[in-house]
Amino acid sequence: MITDENPVLRVPPAPPAEAAAHFRASLAFHADVSDVAAALAAGGDPGFVVVDSRSTESWNQGHIPGAVHLPTALIPEQAERLLDKSVPVVTYCWGPACNGATRAALALAELGYPVKEMLGGFEYWAREGFAYETWQGPEQRNADPLTAPVEGECGC
């Protein structure tokens, strides 16, 4: 029996067809760190460009190899020089507690770029054990067992 006391079901779930439409739409706006890493690791052209929307100081501490550094505030003046509007863009910032990638994605979409936001940001890129670059050169951490899947298993 569902009661008003149950905080999960106080608002009932959407009907399945509405839920499917919502989650399908969500996937059009978001990319997972592991999916981005897999596409980049496959070699060749992944079909998208990765944009780091953080400050220069943050970029220097670590960024995804091959990413374009384009801080959100500079998007209006520099996007056309750095990005091709026919190539989808995947934005990222620090992590889940940062909305910089969302703001960057909005700015790019308003300029006519096809764009997705990478969920988890740089924090989860590093936590999942993917290699990254710093101002001193390449680095890589051991994967955090709470975020990275066990070999041979899907973590999500």
TORKOL-4160 file (C-alpha; in steps of 0.2 Angstrom, whole numbers, padded with zeros to 4 digits, m for minus):
156
<pt num="1" X="0000" Y="0000" Z="0000"/>
<pt num="2" X="0007" Y="0017" Z="m0005"/>
<pt num="3" X="0005" Y="0031" Z="0008"/>
<pt num="4" X="0009" Y="0049" Z="0009"/>
<pt num="5" X="0022" Y="0044" Z="0022"/>
<pt num="6" X="0033" Y="0035" Z="0009"/>
<pt num="7" X="0045" Y="0049" Z="0002"/>
<pt num="8" X="0049" Y="0039" Z="m0014"/>
<pt num="9" X="0031" Y="0036" Z="m0019"/>
<pt num="10" X="0023" Y="0052" Z="m0012"/>
<pt num="11" X="0024" Y="0057" Z="m0031"/>
<pt num="12" X="0020" Y="0042" Z="m0041"/>
<pt num="13" X="0031" Y="0036" Z="m0055"/>
<pt num="14" X="0027" Y="0042" Z="m0072"/>
<pt num="15" X="0017" Y="0030" Z="m0084"/>
<pt num="16" X="0030" Y="0019" Z="m0093"/>
<pt num="17" X="0028" Y="0028" Z="m0110"/>
<pt num="18" X="0031" Y="0045" Z="m0102"/>
<pt num="19" X="0046" Y="0038" Z="m0093"/>
<pt num="20" X="0053" Y="0030" Z="m0109"/>
<pt num="21" X="0051" Y="0047" Z="m0118"/>
<pt num="22" X="0060" Y="0056" Z="m0104"/>
<pt num="23" X="0075" Y="0044" Z="m0102"/>
<pt num="24" X="0076" Y="0043" Z="m0121"/>
<pt num="25" X="0077" Y="0062" Z="m0122"/>
<pt num="26" X="0090" Y="0062" Z="m0107"/>
<pt num="27" X="0102" Y="0052" Z="m0118"/>
<pt num="28" X="0101" Y="0065" Z="m0132"/>
<pt num="29" X="0108" Y="0077" Z="m0119"/>
<pt num="30" X="0120" Y="0067" Z="m0109"/>
<pt num="31" X="0135" Y="0056" Z="m0112"/>
<pt num="32" X="0143" Y="0044" Z="m0099"/>
<pt num="33" X="0162" Y="0046" Z="m0095"/>
<pt num="34" X="0165" Y="0027" Z="m0099"/>
<pt num="35" X="0156" Y="0029" Z="m0116"/>
<pt num="36" X="0166" Y="0045" Z="m0120"/>
<pt num="37" X="0182" Y="0035" Z="m0115"/>
<pt num="38" X="0178" Y="0020" Z="m0126"/>
<pt num="39" X="0174" Y="0031" Z="m0141"/>
<pt num="40" X="0190" Y="0040" Z="m0139"/>
<pt num="41" X="0200" Y="0024" Z="m0136"/>
<pt num="42" X="0193" Y="0015" Z="m0152"/>
<pt num="43" X="0205" Y="0025" Z="m0163"/>
<pt num="44" X="0200" Y="0035" Z="m0178"/>
<pt num="45" X="0188" Y="0049" Z="m0178"/>
<pt num="46" X="0176" Y="0047" Z="m0164"/>
<pt num="47" X="0163" Y="0059" Z="m0172"/>
<pt num="48" X="0163" Y="0072" Z="m0159"/>
<pt num="49" X="0175" Y="0084" Z="m0150"/>
<pt num="50" X="0177" Y="0085" Z="m0131"/>
<pt num="51" X="0177" Y="0103" Z="m0124"/>
<pt num="52" X="0184" Y="0107" Z="m0106"/>
<pt num="53" X="0175" Y="0122" Z="m0100"/>
<pt num="54" X="0185" Y="0125" Z="m0085"/>
<pt num="55" X="0198" Y="0138" Z="m0080"/>
<pt num="56" X="0216" Y="0138" Z="m0086"/>
<pt num="57" X="0222" Y="0133" Z="m0068"/>
<pt num="58" X="0210" Y="0118" Z="m0068"/>
<pt num="59" X="0215" Y="0113" Z="m0086"/>
<pt num="60" X="0233" Y="0113" Z="m0081"/>
<pt num="61" X="0229" Y="0101" Z="m0066"/>
<pt num="62" X="0222" Y="0088" Z="m0078"/>
<pt num="63" X="0211" Y="0087" Z="m0093"/>
<pt num="64" X="0206" Y="0073" Z="m0105"/>
<pt num="65" X="0219" Y="0070" Z="m0119"/>
<pt num="66" X="0214" Y="0078" Z="m0135"/>
<pt num="67" X="0201" Y="0090" Z="m0127"/>
<pt num="68" X="0199" Y="0108" Z="m0133"/>
<pt num="69" X="0201" Y="0120" Z="m0119"/>
<pt num="70" X="0187" Y="0133" Z="m0120"/>
<pt num="71" X="0181" Y="0141" Z="m0104"/>
<pt num="72" X="0163" Y="0145" Z="m0104"/>
<pt num="73" X="0165" Y="0163" Z="m0103"/>
<pt num="74" X="0175" Y="0163" Z="m0119"/>
<pt num="75" X="0163" Y="0152" Z="m0129"/>
<pt num="76" X="0154" Y="0167" Z="m0138"/>
<pt num="77" X="0171" Y="0174" Z="m0145"/>
<pt num="78" X="0181" Y="0159" Z="m0148"/>
<pt num="79" X="0169" Y="0144" Z="m0152"/>
<pt num="80" X="0169" Y="0148" Z="m0171"/>
<pt num="81" X="0188" Y="0148" Z="m0172"/>
<pt num="82" X="0190" Y="0132" Z="m0162"/>
<pt num="83" X="0175" Y="0121" Z="m0167"/>
<pt num="84" X="0166" Y="0115" Z="m0182"/>
<pt num="85" X="0147" Y="0117" Z="m0181"/>
<pt num="86" X="0145" Y="0101" Z="m0191"/>
<pt num="87" X="0154" Y="0091" Z="m0177"/>
<pt num="88" X="0145" Y="0086" Z="m0161"/>
<pt num="89" X="0153" Y="0093" Z="m0145"/>
<pt num="90" X="0154" Y="0085" Z="m0128"/>
<pt num="91" X="0157" Y="0097" Z="m0114"/>
<pt num="92" X="0164" Y="0093" Z="m0097"/>
<pt num="93" X="0169" Y="0103" Z="m0081"/>
<pt num="94" X="0175" Y="0097" Z="m0064"/>
<pt num="95" X="0162" Y="0084" Z="m0059"/>
<pt num="96" X="0144" Y="0081" Z="m0053"/>
<pt num="97" X="0144" Y="0096" Z="m0041"/>
<pt num="98" X="0148" Y="0108" Z="m0055"/>
<pt num="99" X="0137" Y="0115" Z="m0068"/>
<pt num="100" X="0150" Y="0123" Z="m0079"/>
<pt num="101" X="0148" Y="0109" Z="m0092"/>
<pt num="102" X="0129" Y="0113" Z="m0092"/>
<pt num="103" X="0132" Y="0131" Z="m0095"/>
<pt num="104" X="0145" Y="0128" Z="m0108"/>
<pt num="105" X="0133" Y="0116" Z="m0117"/>
<pt num="106" X="0119" Y="0129" Z="m0116"/>
<pt num="107" X="0131" Y="0143" Z="m0124"/>
<pt num="108" X="0136" Y="0131" Z="m0138"/>
<pt num="109" X="0118" Y="0126" Z="m0142"/>
<pt num="110" X="0113" Y="0144" Z="m0143"/>
<pt num="111" X="0127" Y="0147" Z="m0155"/>
<pt num="112" X="0120" Y="0132" Z="m0166"/>
<pt num="113" X="0132" Y="0118" Z="m0161"/>
<pt num="114" X="0125" Y="0100" Z="m0158"/>
<pt num="115" X="0130" Y="0096" Z="m0140"/>
<pt num="116" X="0130" Y="0084" Z="m0126"/>
<pt num="117" X="0136" Y="0086" Z="m0108"/>
<pt num="118" X="0148" Y="0072" Z="m0101"/>
<pt num="119" X="0140" Y="0067" Z="m0084"/>
<pt num="120" X="0153" Y="0065" Z="m0070"/>
<pt num="121" X="0165" Y="0077" Z="m0078"/>
<pt num="122" X="0184" Y="0077" Z="m0075"/>
<pt num="123" X="0182" Y="0070" Z="m0058"/>
<pt num="124" X="0174" Y="0054" Z="m0064"/>
<pt num="125" X="0186" Y="0053" Z="m0078"/>
<pt num="126" X="0201" Y="0052" Z="m0066"/>
<pt num="127" X="0191" Y="0041" Z="m0054"/>
<pt num="128" X="0187" Y="0028" Z="m0067"/>
<pt num="129" X="0206" Y="0027" Z="m0070"/>
<pt num="130" X="0207" Y="0035" Z="m0087"/>
<pt num="131" X="0223" Y="0043" Z="m0092"/>
<pt num="132" X="0224" Y="0062" Z="m0092"/>
<pt num="133" X="0236" Y="0076" Z="m0096"/>
<pt num="134" X="0243" Y="0089" Z="m0084"/>
<pt num="135" X="0254" Y="0104" Z="m0087"/>
<pt num="136" X="0268" Y="0092" Z="m0082"/>
<pt num="137" X="0263" Y="0078" Z="m0093"/>
<pt num="138" X="0252" Y="0062" Z="m0094"/>
<pt num="139" X="0245" Y="0055" Z="m0078"/>
<pt num="140" X="0233" Y="0041" Z="m0073"/>
<pt num="141" X="0226" Y="0035" Z="m0056"/>
<pt num="142" X="0221" Y="0018" Z="m0051"/>
<pt num="143" X="0202" Y="0016" Z="m0054"/>
<pt num="144" X="0191" Y="0019" Z="m0039"/>
<pt num="145" X="0182" Y="0003" Z="m0036"/>
<pt num="146" X="0166" Y="0012" Z="m0032"/>
<pt num="147" X="0165" Y="0020" Z="m0049"/>
<pt num="148" X="0174" Y="0009" Z="m0061"/>
<pt num="149" X="0167" Y="m0008" Z="m0066"/>
<pt num="150" X="0176" Y="m0024" Z="m0062"/>
<pt num="151" X="0184" Y="m0031" Z="m0078"/>
<pt num="152" X="0171" Y="m0041" Z="m0088"/>
<pt num="153" X="0156" Y="m0033" Z="m0079"/>
<pt num="154" X="0145" Y="m0018" Z="m0083"/>
<pt num="155" X="0146" Y="m0005" Z="m0069"/>
<pt num="156" X="0129" Y="0002" Z="m0073"/>
